[in-house]
Amino acid sequence: MGQTRPRLAKPTLDKDLEKLSSVEDAARQTSRGLAAPGAALLFIVLVAIFAASYVTGHPGAVVVIAASALAAYMAMNIGANDVTNNIGAAVGARAMTMAFGLALAAVFEIAGAVIAGGSVAGTIANNIMRAGVITDPNVMIWAMMAALLSAAVLINVATWLGAPISTTHSIVGSVMGAGIAAAGFSAINWATVGGITASWVLSPLLGATIAAGLLFLIKETIIYREDKIASARTWVPILIGLMAGAFAGYLSLVGLGQLITVSKLTATAITLITGLAVWRLVIPVIARQSRGLENRNQSLRKLFRIPLVFAAALMSFAHGANDVSNAIGPLAAIVAAAQRGGVSGSVGIPLWELVIGGLGISLGLLLYGPKLVRLVGAEITKLNPMRAYCVSSSTALTVIVASWVGLPVSSTHIAVGAVFGVGFFREWYTRHSRRRYEYMRVRAGKDPDVGQEHEHDENEVKRRFLVRRSHFLSIIAAWMITLPASAALSALVATVIFALFV
């Protein structure tokens, strides 16, 4: 027997190189983890510099700069937690990639905040606290500072835990808590708060109803028709035209209305003309896309990509217009109190404040949004492009109406409500729809394999749910505790701040 050759040890240089490579990998992972916080910190610093360029030389410049940095932090948290609703359905349905969805939402969020964000921001700044109760500008400034800080921290923690809470609940509760700490319960305009709270109950129900109605229309007119593709050629352009018209009418009233007076009659005309023009323009586009497609549901996914992109863009614009108020409303109140040396009952919203809010929301989405995008888009109920279109369109239309009347609704509530509406409607429709039953029965007569699938599907539907009840209950619980939790935290922070600075 020959002797076994001794195993040669690795040269010292190889060992050192392997150690160096491991250190480099660890450093790379660490730097990647620090990239997002570093970008967020850099944005806050740049916002402080940006605000300084506007307020240097004005009274209370230091306070305004600090408040602007805090509003930027709040805006990023809104983007990380809330904007996921805009693209979650589309990404969950695999109609667009995560990167494309994030970029689309970022651009339209900024546009919505800058063009149409002033109306709802005025509600947060002016209407939650009663005018004349708090007369000391220092008390108003520190109360709004406490509200911004408390809401931002609460949303930050919720995002870290993966909970899609309402950022609107957070800021409204925080403003209430700080106001109560400053001047007691009489400081709060309870009529306004009652109206806002009622909208939080009604808006998700409205979102769910509209989403279910749209899905019913699509199922009845396209999915359960003998020739799906021909039906889609007729109805998909109509759906796109409806969205485009609604967006144009909203933009003319809320956006263009800030520059010139636009009557409701003129806005209605703009809505009709834009809707008809877009409907006519996309007919050949959808016809070209549908050539050669098989007459099956899978083929409809391709045809619904365009309306789904439209819906996600519209939702992002509407969200930017509505939810920028959650960061900018308190900032506007602070700026007004600091620069005027008094507390006014009416606070304007300068353009530079809206720019901070829009950029912050978009950056927060890009840095921290993907985690909750997956939750909203994939884990509550299964979405395809048709269902995702219903969710996005319903959410956008509901938020548009709310922004039009200046009501700070929760886009999280509406979007998640729409997702639940689609899921629960599917459960009902699958069990009770006569059209679906006849469609499946006819197909079963033509194809034995389909018949077996139909029988299996009917038995499966009877014993399973299409909506995850655990997510439904946990999200409802999170909604219920957000406002009281934010109010309590803000009251505590404001009490400490008043003891130290006022």
C-alpha positions as a printed Julia matrix, in Angstrom:
502×3 Matrix{Float64}:
   0.0    0.0     0.0
   1.26   3.36   -0.93
   1.45   6.06    1.59
  -1.23   8.77    1.5
   0.23  12.03    0.44
  -0.12  14.69    3.08
  -2.74  17.37    2.3
  -1.0   20.57    1.51
  -2.1   23.57    3.5
  -3.2   26.65    1.61
  -0.49  29.21    1.18
  -0.69  32.1     3.63
  -1.33  34.52    0.78
  -4.46  32.57   -0.32
  -5.78  32.58    3.25
  -5.21  36.29    3.54
  -6.93  36.92    0.22
  -9.95  34.86    1.3
 -10.18  36.82    4.55
  -9.92  40.07    2.62
 -12.67  38.96    0.26
 -14.94  38.09    3.22
 -14.29  41.49    4.76
 -15.13  43.19    1.46
 -18.4   41.22    1.19
 -19.34  42.17    4.74
 -18.49  45.82    4.09
 -20.56  45.76    0.9
 -23.58  44.34    2.75
 -23.18  46.89    5.53
 -22.88  49.82    3.12
 -25.93  48.61    1.23
 -27.91  48.59    4.48
 -26.76  52.11    5.28
 -27.48  53.5     1.81
 -31.19  54.18    2.42
 -30.77  55.89    5.83
 -27.87  57.88    4.39
 -29.96  59.05    1.43
 -32.8   59.97    3.78
 -30.48  61.98    6.04
 -28.97  63.75    3.03
 -32.46  64.7     1.83
 -33.34  66.17    5.24
 -30.14  68.26    5.17
 -30.86  69.46    1.62
 -34.41  70.39    2.62
 -33.07  72.44    5.52
 -30.76  74.29    3.09
 -33.63  74.71    0.61
 -35.91  76.14    3.3
 -33.15  78.47    4.5
 -32.96  80.01    1.02
 -36.62  81.03    1.35
 -36.82  82.17    4.98
 -33.38  83.62    5.83
 -33.94  87.2     6.92
 -37.55  86.53    7.93
 -38.72  86.23   11.55
 -38.4   82.77   13.06
 -36.04  81.5    10.35
 -34.35  78.9    12.57
 -37.69  77.47   13.7
 -38.97  77.28   10.1
 -35.81  75.5     8.92
 -36.12  72.94   11.73
 -39.81  72.45   10.97
 -39.05  71.96    7.27
 -36.54  69.23    8.08
 -39.11  67.55   10.34
 -41.77  67.81    7.6
 -39.32  66.19    5.16
 -38.86  63.29    7.6
 -42.65  62.98    7.92
 -43.1   63.06    4.13
 -40.59  60.25    3.64
 -42.45  58.12    6.17
 -45.7   58.77    4.31
 -44.06  57.62    1.09
 -42.65  54.5     2.71
 -45.96  53.43    4.28
 -48.79  54.97    2.27
 -47.79  55.23   -1.39
 -47.52  51.45   -1.6
 -51.3   51.46   -2.08
 -50.91  53.19   -5.44
 -48.92  50.46   -7.14
 -49.38  47.47   -4.82
 -52.28  46.1    -6.85
 -50.5   46.5   -10.19
 -47.25  44.96   -8.94
 -49.13  42.17   -7.19
 -50.93  41.39  -10.46
 -47.56  41.33  -12.27
 -48.79  43.97  -14.72
 -45.73  46.11  -14.03
 -42.36  45.56  -12.42
 -41.53  46.91   -8.99
 -38.98  49.36  -10.45
 -41.39  50.73  -13.08
 -44.17  51.06  -10.52
 -41.94  52.91   -8.05
 -40.75  55.34  -10.74
 -44.29  55.95  -12.02
 -45.62  56.62   -8.52
 -42.72  58.93   -7.65
 -43.27  61.19  -10.68
 -47.05  61.47  -10.29
 -46.85  61.91   -6.5
 -44.7   65.0    -6.97
 -47.04  66.32   -9.68
 -50.13  65.81   -7.53
 -48.58  67.44   -4.46
 -47.33  70.51   -6.32
 -50.3   71.04   -8.65
 -53.23  70.19   -6.42
 -51.99  69.73   -2.86
 -52.98  73.05   -1.31
 -56.66  72.38   -0.63
 -56.37  69.47    1.81
 -53.2   70.87    3.43
 -55.28  73.91    4.36
 -57.73  71.66    6.21
 -54.97  70.15    8.36
 -53.39  73.56    9.03
 -56.56  75.54    9.72
 -59.55  73.42   10.7
 -58.59  70.77   13.28
 -57.7   73.29   15.99
 -60.29  75.97   16.7
 -59.29  79.47   15.66
 -58.71  81.87   18.55
 -58.24  79.29   21.3
 -54.43  79.18   20.99
 -53.21  82.78   20.71
 -49.53  82.41   21.67
 -47.49  81.75   18.49
 -44.83  79.84   20.47
 -47.46  77.43   21.78
 -48.8   76.88   18.26
 -45.31  76.32   16.86
 -44.3   73.75   19.47
 -47.68  72.01   19.34
 -47.33  71.48   15.58
 -43.7   70.42   16.03
 -44.84  67.79   18.54
 -47.56  66.64   16.12
 -45.12  66.26   13.22
 -42.53  64.4    15.31
 -45.05  62.05   16.93
 -46.8   61.14   13.68
 -43.51  60.6    11.84
 -42.11  58.3    14.55
 -45.34  56.29   14.74
 -45.44  55.78   10.97
 -41.74  54.91   10.95
 -42.31  52.16   13.51
 -45.36  50.86   11.62
 -43.4   50.67    8.37
 -40.59  48.8    10.14
 -43.18  46.32   11.45
 -44.8   45.99    8.01
 -48.18  47.43    9.04
 -50.01  49.59    6.43
 -51.51  52.13    8.87
 -53.2   55.37    7.91
 -50.82  58.33    7.8
 -53.88  60.6     7.8
 -55.06  59.04   11.07
 -51.59  59.58   12.45
 -51.3   63.29   11.7
 -54.92  64.14   12.59
 -54.56  62.28   15.9
 -51.22  63.95   16.55
 -52.59  67.46   15.89
 -55.51  66.67   18.21
 -53.22  65.37   20.96
 -50.89  68.38   20.76
 -53.84  70.78   20.73
 -55.37  69.16   23.81
 -52.01  69.32   25.6
 -51.71  73.01   24.69
 -55.19  74.3    25.54
 -57.44  71.45   26.62
 -60.27  69.77   24.77
 -61.77  73.13   23.82
 -58.87  73.68   21.4
 -60.19  71.03   19.02
 -62.8   71.72   16.35
 -64.82  68.61   17.08
 -67.24  69.2    14.19
 -64.37  69.06   11.68
 -62.84  66.04   13.41
 -66.24  64.33   13.37
 -66.58  64.92    9.63
 -63.08  63.59    8.98
 -63.72  60.53   11.15
 -67.0   59.83    9.34
 -65.13  59.98    6.04
 -62.7   57.34    7.34
 -65.62  54.98    7.81
 -67.39  55.83    4.58
 -64.37  56.11    2.26
 -63.21  52.46    2.48
 -66.81  51.33    2.05
 -67.11  53.58   -1.0
 -63.78  52.29   -2.33
 -64.91  48.7    -1.84
 -68.26  49.38   -3.51
 -66.78  51.1    -6.57
 -64.13  48.38   -6.95
 -66.75  45.62   -6.7
 -68.97  47.47   -9.2
 -66.14  47.8   -11.71
 -65.26  44.13  -11.31
 -68.92  43.2   -11.82
 -68.94  45.25  -15.04
 -65.76  43.57  -16.3
 -66.99  40.08  -15.47
 -70.4   40.64  -17.06
 -69.19  42.41  -20.2
 -65.81  40.77  -20.88
 -64.72  37.77  -18.83
 -67.86  35.64  -19.08
 -68.63  36.38  -22.72
 -68.28  33.91  -25.56
 -65.78  36.13  -27.4
 -63.7   37.75  -24.66
 -61.28  39.51  -26.98
 -64.02  41.17  -29.05
 -65.72  42.36  -25.85
 -62.42  43.68  -24.53
 -61.87  45.67  -27.75
 -65.17  47.43  -27.02
 -64.96  47.94  -23.27
 -61.27  48.5   -22.46
 -61.12  51.81  -24.43
 -64.29  52.92  -22.62
 -62.71  52.19  -19.24
 -59.57  54.12  -20.19
 -61.67  57.04  -21.46
 -63.64  57.17  -18.19
 -60.44  57.38  -16.17
 -58.89  60.01  -18.41
 -62.04  62.14  -18.33
 -62.3   61.95  -14.55
 -58.65  62.92  -14.18
 -58.99  65.86  -16.6
 -62.07  67.19  -14.81
 -60.39  66.91  -11.44
 -57.21  68.56  -12.69
 -59.15  71.44  -14.24
 -60.95  72.18  -10.95
 -58.19  71.57   -8.41
 -55.05  72.23  -10.45
 -56.03  74.73  -13.13
 -58.48  76.27  -10.68
 -55.55  77.59   -8.65
 -54.54  79.78  -11.61
 -57.88  80.78  -13.15
 -61.5   80.4   -12.17
 -62.98  77.24  -13.69
 -66.72  76.74  -13.42
 -68.22  73.3   -12.87
 -69.85  73.54  -16.29
 -66.44  74.14  -17.9
 -64.92  71.28  -15.89
 -67.73  68.99  -17.0
 -67.1   69.94  -20.64
 -63.36  69.25  -20.2
 -64.22  65.87  -18.65
 -66.46  64.84  -21.55
 -64.15  66.09  -24.31
 -61.05  64.49  -22.78
 -62.81  61.2   -22.08
 -64.19  60.96  -25.63
 -60.86  61.95  -27.2
 -58.88  59.38  -25.19
 -61.52  56.69  -25.85
 -61.22  57.3   -29.6
 -57.42  57.4   -29.54
 -56.93  54.1   -27.7
 -59.39  52.08  -29.82
 -56.74  51.3   -32.5
 -54.13  50.69  -29.8
 -56.23  48.04  -28.07
 -57.23  46.56  -31.43
 -53.56  46.22  -32.39
 -52.69  44.67  -29.03
 -55.49  42.12  -29.34
 -54.44  40.72  -32.69
 -53.61  37.04  -32.51
 -54.6   36.66  -28.86
 -56.33  33.47  -27.82
 -59.9   33.7   -26.54
 -58.99  33.06  -22.88
 -58.66  34.95  -19.63
 -54.88  34.86  -19.73
 -54.98  36.97  -22.91
 -56.94  39.69  -21.15
 -53.97  40.37  -18.88
 -52.12  41.97  -21.79
 -55.06  44.2   -22.75
 -55.49  45.48  -19.19
 -51.9   46.6   -18.76
 -52.52  50.02  -20.32
 -55.61  50.85  -18.2
 -53.78  49.58  -15.13
 -50.84  51.9   -15.77
 -53.33  54.76  -16.26
 -55.04  53.86  -12.98
 -51.77  53.64  -11.01
 -50.63  57.02  -12.38
 -53.98  58.6   -11.56
 -53.93  57.13   -8.07
 -50.43  58.46   -7.43
 -51.42  61.95   -8.56
 -54.55  61.9    -6.39
 -52.59  60.57   -3.4
 -49.96  63.29   -3.75
 -52.71  65.92   -3.86
 -54.44  64.55   -0.75
 -51.75  63.11    1.51
 -49.08  65.78    1.09
 -51.23  67.63    3.63
 -50.16  65.18    6.32
 -46.63  66.58    6.21
 -47.22  70.11    4.96
 -50.3   71.14    6.96
 -48.45  71.41   10.29
 -45.45  72.99    8.56
 -47.7   75.68    7.05
 -49.12  76.47   10.49
 -45.6   76.72   11.96
 -44.37  79.0     9.17
 -47.38  81.29    9.52
 -47.04  81.56   13.32
 -43.28  82.13   13.17
 -43.3   84.75   10.43
 -46.42  86.69   11.49
 -45.69  86.64   15.21
 -49.28  85.62   15.88
 -51.78  82.84   15.29
 -54.0   83.38   12.27
 -57.23  81.56   11.55
 -56.27  81.16    7.9
 -52.97  79.74    6.7
 -51.8   79.76    3.1
 -49.75  76.96    1.54
 -46.69  78.28   -0.37
 -45.41  76.32   -3.36
 -42.02  75.59   -1.79
 -43.71  73.7     1.06
 -45.63  71.53   -1.42
 -42.37  70.79   -3.26
 -40.78  69.53   -0.01
 -43.77  67.29    0.64
 -43.93  65.86   -2.88
 -40.21  65.12   -3.09
 -40.16  63.6     0.4
 -43.1   61.27   -0.3
 -41.5   60.06   -3.52
 -38.09  59.49   -1.93
 -39.62  57.56    0.96
 -41.42  55.31   -1.5
 -38.26  54.63   -3.48
 -36.16  53.88   -0.4
 -38.55  51.92    1.8
 -41.74  51.15   -0.12
 -41.27  47.65   -1.64
 -42.0   45.74    1.59
 -45.55  47.05    1.95
 -46.13  46.95   -1.81
 -45.89  43.17   -1.55
 -48.31  43.05    1.4
 -51.05  45.15   -0.24
 -50.56  43.64   -3.68
 -50.17  39.95   -2.96
 -50.97  38.86    0.58
 -54.59  39.97    1.17
 -56.22  38.39   -1.87
 -54.99  37.16   -5.23
 -54.99  39.92   -7.85
 -54.79  39.8   -11.63
 -54.66  42.87  -13.92
 -58.46  43.15  -14.15
 -58.93  43.07  -10.37
 -55.95  45.36   -9.86
 -57.46  47.85  -12.31
 -60.67  47.89  -10.24
 -58.71  48.52   -7.02
 -56.57  51.32   -8.48
 -59.44  53.04  -10.3
 -61.74  52.88   -7.29
 -59.08  54.28   -4.97
 -58.16  57.07   -7.38
 -61.75  58.17   -7.98
 -62.57  58.19   -4.26
 -59.44  60.17   -3.34
 -60.08  62.6    -6.22
 -63.55  63.42   -4.91
 -62.17  63.86   -1.38
 -59.36  66.15   -2.55
 -61.87  68.16   -4.58
 -63.91  68.99   -1.47
 -60.81  69.4     0.75
 -61.42  66.34    2.94
 -58.31  64.5     4.26
 -59.36  60.89    3.73
 -57.08  57.93    4.27
 -55.84  56.55    0.96
 -54.67  53.47    2.89
 -58.22  52.82    4.03
 -59.62  53.3     0.54
 -57.04  51.15   -1.24
 -57.16  48.31    1.28
 -60.95  48.62    1.39
 -61.0   48.27   -2.4
 -58.8   45.17   -2.22
 -61.13  43.63    0.32
 -64.12  44.7    -1.78
 -62.73  42.87   -4.79
 -61.98  39.76   -2.73
 -65.34  39.57   -0.98
 -67.19  40.31   -4.21
 -65.37  37.45   -5.92
 -66.52  35.12   -3.15
 -70.13  36.23   -3.62
 -70.04  36.32   -7.43
 -68.43  32.9    -7.76
 -71.2   31.36   -5.67
 -74.21  33.29   -6.99
 -73.6   34.54  -10.55
 -76.02  33.02  -13.06
 -73.99  34.3   -16.0
 -70.82  32.64  -14.72
 -72.64  29.37  -14.06
 -74.13  29.29  -17.58
 -70.8   30.25  -19.13
 -68.98  27.44  -17.31
 -71.79  24.97  -18.1
 -71.61  25.76  -21.84
 -67.84  25.43  -21.84
 -68.09  22.18  -19.9
 -70.39  20.77  -22.61
 -67.83  21.61  -25.28
 -64.76  20.38  -23.43
 -64.79  17.48  -20.89
 -61.61  18.77  -19.29
 -63.26  22.11  -18.63
 -66.24  20.24  -17.19
 -64.03  18.5   -14.66
 -62.35  21.82  -13.82
 -65.78  23.44  -13.41
 -66.98  20.75  -11.0
 -63.75  20.94   -9.0
 -63.95  24.76   -8.94
 -67.55  24.76   -7.66
 -66.67  22.32   -4.85
 -63.56  24.3    -3.99
 -65.44  27.61   -3.78
 -67.91  26.17   -1.29
 -65.21  25.34    1.21
 -62.62  28.09    0.88
 -62.36  31.87    1.15
 -60.71  34.21   -1.35
 -59.81  36.82    1.28
 -57.41  36.13    4.11
 -59.43  36.85    7.25
 -56.33  37.17    9.4
 -55.1   40.13    7.35
 -58.58  41.66    7.36
 -58.83  41.57   11.16
 -55.27  42.71   11.83
 -55.54  45.66    9.45
 -58.88  46.74   10.96
 -57.29  46.56   14.41
 -54.34  48.7    13.25
 -56.76  51.28   11.85
 -58.7   51.47   15.11
 -55.7   52.11   17.35
 -53.76  54.51   15.1
 -55.63  57.72   15.96
 -55.77  57.25   19.77
 -52.16  56.03   19.82
 -50.92  59.02   17.82
 -53.0   61.43   19.93
 -51.62  60.0    23.19
 -48.02  60.04   21.93
 -48.34  63.6    20.62
 -49.9   64.84   23.87
 -47.0   63.32   25.81
 -44.36  64.82   23.5
 -46.09  68.22   23.5
 -46.29  68.24   27.31
 -42.56  67.58   27.56
 -41.75  70.25   24.93
 -43.95  72.86   26.65
 -42.22  72.14   29.97
 -38.82  72.67   28.36
 -39.34  75.51   25.86
 -42.56  77.43   26.58
